């Protein structure tokens, strides 16, 4: 029989397996004397939970909390303004990933910039930017890099390739962020203006794609220092259900450990070669503002000083604003990203704020919690 893509994921979406895992979770949860609140850090997990109705398969004392794991959703407006301003420069072609097109900044979105004549292009891979730079030697081609540890190696690979080819017109605006620091912030907020203490996270489902690169080891501090167990889970519904079961069993057995559910791709050490490539070009920023979460120390990357000649933030620093910009007053994306509110609690959800006309970042991205609730909301009834 010819192997098709669906043969690779069918078993991980099997309804009978999902229901069997739900039954086991109910049996284990019956042994608990308290409610367990599990944060799925990544927006990919949120969409799986919503799409397959996993919330409805949980016992009353197991609750999902939606975390900030969407790199578009956590990007502050001032960084979106950087993209917009750069795109509006006559000599610039701005290149980025597709989810960025509708994200609203204070001056508009990249979609708005394109409608006003800017040359904005969207790619599936940063490496596609190489060809654009080669075909437009008289232009400054700026790649607006965004994403967690998952996509950072691709940006590093693009830089390495551009350097090897001797491309002088390819610049990078770096917005790569890292996961462990924001998980720490959600437990132990360092920003006096942001309350992250009332979300009461008991356990984490760790994102597997991040862990493929960085290794599951990046979560060790949470069971060891903060008393929160972590299970690194895949994104299929069977993966998520098994991850929940593993966490519930830890709680029942009074264990607090780091475990890997997604063993078919994740190891404790991760992709060491990719980590070295990242370390070659990037270093930690002292501080980075996360939308709705405030300023988090060492939670993002920047180009090393020796690569200042390709750093768009350095080259265009005179026109890029640094002042912080507040979100729309009716938008509660900050509370949603901190796991303190659900999208349906927002008074503009699904009315003034939709994927077609988003007010907040959680509705813009395909991985945002609001977008998930909007798309799969009928499963809540």
N, C-alpha and C positions, 0 to 999 in steps of 0.2 A: 504494500500500500504506500502511495506517495505521501510523504510527510508534509503537512501543512502547518502554518503558524498556529492555528487554533488547536492543533494537537498538543502543542507545548503548554497551553494554559488551561485547557478544558478541565483537567483534574483539579486545578486550583480554584475553579469556579463551580464545582459540582454541588448542587443543592443538597443532596443527601449527606455529603461530607460536612457541609456548613451546618446543617441541622444537628448532626451528630456531635459536632464540637460545641454547639450551643447547649445541648443537653448536658455535656460534661461540665461546661462552665456553670450552668445552673446548679448542678450537684455539688461542685466545689464551693460556689458562692454561698450555698446554704449553711456552710460551716463557719462563715464569717460573722462577727458580731458588730460590724460597722460597714458603712458604705465605702467603697474603693473608687477613687476618682483617677482615671487613667488619661494622661495627656498624650495624644498622638501628635508628635512634633511637626510632622510633615503634612503639607496640604494634599499630597498624593494619597496618604492614608485617610484623610478626611473625605475625599471623594469616593474612595472605596467603601467607607463606612456608610455614606449616604446612598450611593448608587445601588448597593446590594442590601440595603435595609438592615445593616448589622446592629444599629441602635435598638431596633425592635426585637432583636434576638437576645438582648442582654437581660439578666435578672434585675430586679428593682434596685439592688444594692451595688451594681456596677455601672459607672457613669463615664462616658467619654467627655474629655475636655479638648477643644480644638486649639492647637498651638499656633505659633507664628511661622511655621515652616513653609513659607512661600516667599521667595526672594523678591518678587515684584511687589507683593503686599507690604513688605516691611520697608520699602524704599521711601525715604522722606521726600516731601515735595521739593525741597531745595535741590536734591540730587536729580529729580525728574526735570527741574528747571535747567540744570546743567545740560542735559541731553537736548532739550528744546533749543537753548541758546546756541549750542554748538551746531545743531542742525541748520539754524538760520544763517550761519555764516556763509558767504558767497563761495568761498573756496573749499567748502567742506562737503563730503559725503558721509552721513552718519549711518553706521551699520549696527544693528543689534538683533536680539532674539524677538520672536513674534509677539510674545505676551506684553511687550513694552508699548505696543502701538496705541492703546487707549488709556494708558495710565495718566490721570489728570495731574498736572503741576499747577502752579499759580498762574502761569502764562498760557496754559493749554497743554494738549497732549502731542505726541509725535505725529499722530494722525492729523491734528490741526496744523502742525508745522508743514507737513507734506502738502496739505491743501493750500497752503500759502506759498508754495513754490520750493520748499526745501527738498533736497535730495536725501530722502530717508529710505533705507533699504533693510529688509528683514531676511535673516538667514537661519538655516537649521543648525549650522555648525560655524564656530568662529573661523575655521579654516577656509570657509567660502570667502572671507574678507580678503584673503591673499589675492584671489583672482580679480576682485574689484579694484584693489590697489594697483595691480599690474596693468589693468585696462584703462586706468585713469591717472597717469603719472603726473598730470598737471593739477591734481586735486589732493587735498589732505583727507585721507580716509580714516575716520575715527571709529574704532570699535568700542561701543558702550557695553563693557563686560559686566554681566550680572549673573548671580547664582551662588549656590553653596559650594562646598568642597567637591561636589559632583561635577560641575562644569569648569572649575578652575584649571584642571589639567589641560583642557582643550584650548583655553586662552593662552596658557604657557606654551603649548605646542605651536599655536599660531605665531607667537612672538619668536620662538626658536626658528621657525620656518622663514619668517620675514627677515630675520637677522642673517640667516644663511644665504638668502637670495639677494641681500643687500638693499632691500626696499627702504627708502627714506621717507616715503609719504604715508606710511601706516602708523597711526597713533592709537593709544589705548586709554580709555577712561575707566578706571577699575572700580567696580562696586561689588566685588566678591565678599561674601560674609561667611562666618563660620558658626557651626551649630552649638558646640559645648558651652560657649560663653553666654548665649542667650538662654539656654536651659538653666544655667547657674543664676542668671538674672531673674528668671521667673520664680526661683525659690528664694533668692536672697538679694532683693533689689538694692542697687547701689545709687540709684537716682532718687534724690529726695522729693522730686516732683511726681514720681511714678509709684503707685501702690501696686505691688505684685504679690503681696502677702495673702490677700483674701481669696486667691484662686485655689488654694489647698490641693496641691498636686501630690498624690500618693505614689504614683508610678509613671514611668514613661515607656511609650512604644518608640524606639529609636528608628530613624530613617535608614533603610538599608543601602540606598544608592550612595549616600554620604559615606557610609561605613565601608563600602567596597573600596573607596579611595583612601580614606583616613584610617580605616581599621576600627573595629569595635572598641579598641582600647581607649578611645577618646571619651568613653562614657564611664570609665572605671570610678571616677571621683564621686559619681552620684550615689551608688550604693555604699561606697566606703566612707565618704565624708558627709553626705547629706541624708543618708538613710532612705533613699528612693531606689527601688529596683528598676532595672532597665532591661527590656527585651528588644533586640534588634530584629525587626520583622520585615518580610517582603510586602509587596503591595497588592497581591491578589487576596480575595476575601478569605480563602482558607488560611493563608499566611497570617492575616490579621487575627482571625479567630483563634488560631493556635497560639499566637503571641499573647492574646488576652488570657487564654487558659494557663499559659506558663506563668504569667504575672499573678493570677489569682491563686495558683498553687503555691507560689512563693509566700504570699500573704497568709494563706492557711497554715503553712508549715513554719511560719515565723522566720523565713529566710529573706535576705536582702542581697541580691546578686545581679551581676551582669551576665545575661545569657544571649545566645544567638539562635534565633529561630530560622533565619534565612541562611542556613549553612551552605546552600548550594552556590552562594556567591560571596559571602562575607567571611572574612577571617579576623583574628584578633589584631594582626599587624597591618592589614590592608595592602594597598598597592605601593610598595616602597619606591619603585621607580618613578611613579607619578608624584609621590611626595617630594622626591629629590628635585624633580623638574619644577614643581611649585616653589620650593625653597630657593631655587636658582634665580627666579625673577621677582618673587614677592616676599614681603615681610609684613608683620602685623602693624596696623594703625594703632596709635595710642588710645584713640577714642573714635567711636562711630555711632551716629544717631540712627536708631531703629524706629520706624514709624509706630507710634503708640506705645513704645517701650522706653524711650529716652536714650540717653548716651550710655553705651556699654563699652567698657574698656577692652581693647584688644579683640574685638569681635568682627573685624574686617581686615582685608588685605590692601596693600598699596604696592606699587612698583618700587623696587629698590632704587636708591639714589643714583646708582650707575646707569639706570635706564631712563633718566629724566628727559633725554632727548626724544623719547617716544611717549612721554606721559602728558596726555591732553590736559590734565589738571594743572600741571606746571606751565605748559606752553600758553594756555589760555587763562591763566589765573587772574589776569586783570579784568576779564569780563564775566567771570563765574562768581555768583553770589555765595556768601558763606552764612548769611543770616538765616536763622531757623524760621520756618513757616508753619503756622498752625493749620490743622485740618478743618474741614467744614464743621460748623458748630453742631449740626444735626447728626453727624457721622459718629458712630461708636466703634469704628474699626480698632481703635486702641484697646478697648475693653475686650473685643473679640480676639485680638491677637494675643492678649494676656490670659485668655481662657476664663475671663470673668463674666462674659455674656455670650449668648448665642445670637446669630444673625436675626432671627425672628423677633428679638427684643428691640431691634432698632426701629424707630417710628417711620423711617423712610424706606425700609427694606421692601423691595418689590413694587414700590409706588414711584417715588421720586428717584430712587436709586435702583437701576436695573443694569444688566450686562451691556445693553445698548447705550445707556446714559448713566454711567456710574458716577456717584458722588465720592465714593471711597475706594481705597485700593483693594479691599477684600472682595469687591464685586468685579474688579477689572480682570484679574488674572484667572486663567483656567484652573489654577490650583487654590484659589481663594475660598475661604469658608462660606462667604456670602454667595458666591457663584455656585457652590455645591448645593446649598440650601435652595437657591432659586431654581436650579436645574432639576433637582431630585426631590423638591419639597413635597410633592404629592405622596411620597413614600412615608411621610411623617403622619399621615392621617390613617 
